Every structure is written in C-alpha cells, then in structure tokens.
Amino acid sequence: MADLKFNTFDAFADEDGAQKGKLANQAEKVHVRVQQRNGRKCITTVAGLADDLDIKKICKAFKKNFSCNGAVQNDEESGEVIQLSGDQRTNVMEFLVDQEICHSEEIVLHGF
C-alpha cells in the first residue's frame, strides 16, 4: 500500500503560472476571471492587457457598454487590473475581439 502513486495534478497551477513550459505563454495572455464576493455578487477581473494600451479608456468603454461599475487597480504581479461588477466574462471577451484589442486565442476565461 505504501507504493501507491496518486496523480499530482494541480487544479490551480494556471493561477500561479507554475506550469512548466507555459510560463512564457501565460504572460502574453489576457486573463479574465470571476471572483465570488458575498451571496450572489461577483467581480470580473481583466489582467494581462498590453502595456501600450490605455487601460482607463478600456475600463470606461466596459462600464458604458456593459452598464456596470468598474475600476482600475494596480497589482504587483499583474500590473494594472480592471475590475468590473457582475459576471462580465463573455461580454469582455466579445468586446476585446470585436474592437481588435486582442485575438480570441490570447484570451483565457477562468471561473465557475
């Protein structure tokens, strides 16, 4: 019984960027996550947008098009992160592709 080997799959490996060989690819992607607040409330975060983009203008366009509140937060690891109220993952992905800010292959949706 002592020599049983269990699968060492880490479900949150992409969260840390700890997967071997994919660390460089993860840095180039745009991560769209949803975080549960309390009860039914949730927050959508958009991280990994290019540095040459005007993040505040993109946040303003998100707020206007999705009719939700939003803010730009500075993070040590991810740089500037856009926070939007509600589950806006699909809306954000469609907006980024339609406005040609990034390609659909560069966007990673996380959450539920």
N, C-alpha and C positions, 0 to 999 in steps of 0.2 A: 503494500500500500504506500510506502514511502516514496516510491519512484513514479508516482503519477505526475504528469506534466499537464498543467492547465494552459489554456490559450491566454497569452499575455496581451490581449487586445485592450487598448486604452481608448474608451469612447470619447474622451475629451482631449485627445492628442492634438487635433487640429486647433483647439482653443489655445494651446500653449505654443503651437508651431514646432512641436517637439518631434514630429515625424522625420525620420532620416530621409534626406534627398528631396524633400518637399519644402524645406525651409525657405529656399530662394523663391520658389513658385508662390508660396503663401504671402510673401512680402509684396508681390506685384499684384495681388488680387484685392478686390474690394469686398469687404466682409459686411453683410447685412444681417444683424442679429436682432432677436426679440427677447426682452428680459421681462419676467413677471414682476410686477410691483406688489400690490396687495389686492386680493379679491380678483376681480375681472380686469383690472387695469394692467397695462403693459407699456413698455417703452421700446421703440425701434432705434437701434444704433447703426450708423453707417461709418465704417472706418476703412482706411486704406486708399482714399482718393489721392490722386496725384498732387504733388506739392505746387505745381504751377497753376492749379485751378483756384478760383475764388470761392472758398468754402462757404463764406457768408452769403453770397449771392445764390448758391445752390440751395442752401438752407431756406432762404427766403422764398425761392421758387417752390420747394417742397411744401412749405407752410401754406402758400397761396393755392397750389394745385390740389392738395390733399385735405384742405380745411382742417388743419391740426396745428398744435403748438409745436415749437421746436427751438433748439438752442445749439450753439457750437461750444464744445468743451475741449480743453487741452488735456491730452493724456501723455504720460511719459513714454509709454511703449508705442502707441499708435499714432501719435501726433494729434491733429485736430479730428475730433469725432463729432458727427452730427447726431443729436438725439431728437427723436420725434415721438409725440404722444400717440399711443394706439399701435395696432399691428399694421404697419405700412410696408411690409417686406415686398409684396408683389408690386405695389404701386411704385416703390423706389426702383425696383429692377426695371420695370417698363419705362419709367421716366429716364433713367440713365442710358438705356439703349435707344429710346426714341430721340433724345437730344444729342446722341452720339458722343456722350461723355466717356463711355467705355463700352466694350463689347460684352455680349452675354456670356462668353467663355471666361471673362475676367471677374464675374460677379459670383460670389458664394453666398447662398442663403443658409442661415443657421436658425435653429429654434424648433419648437414643438415637432 
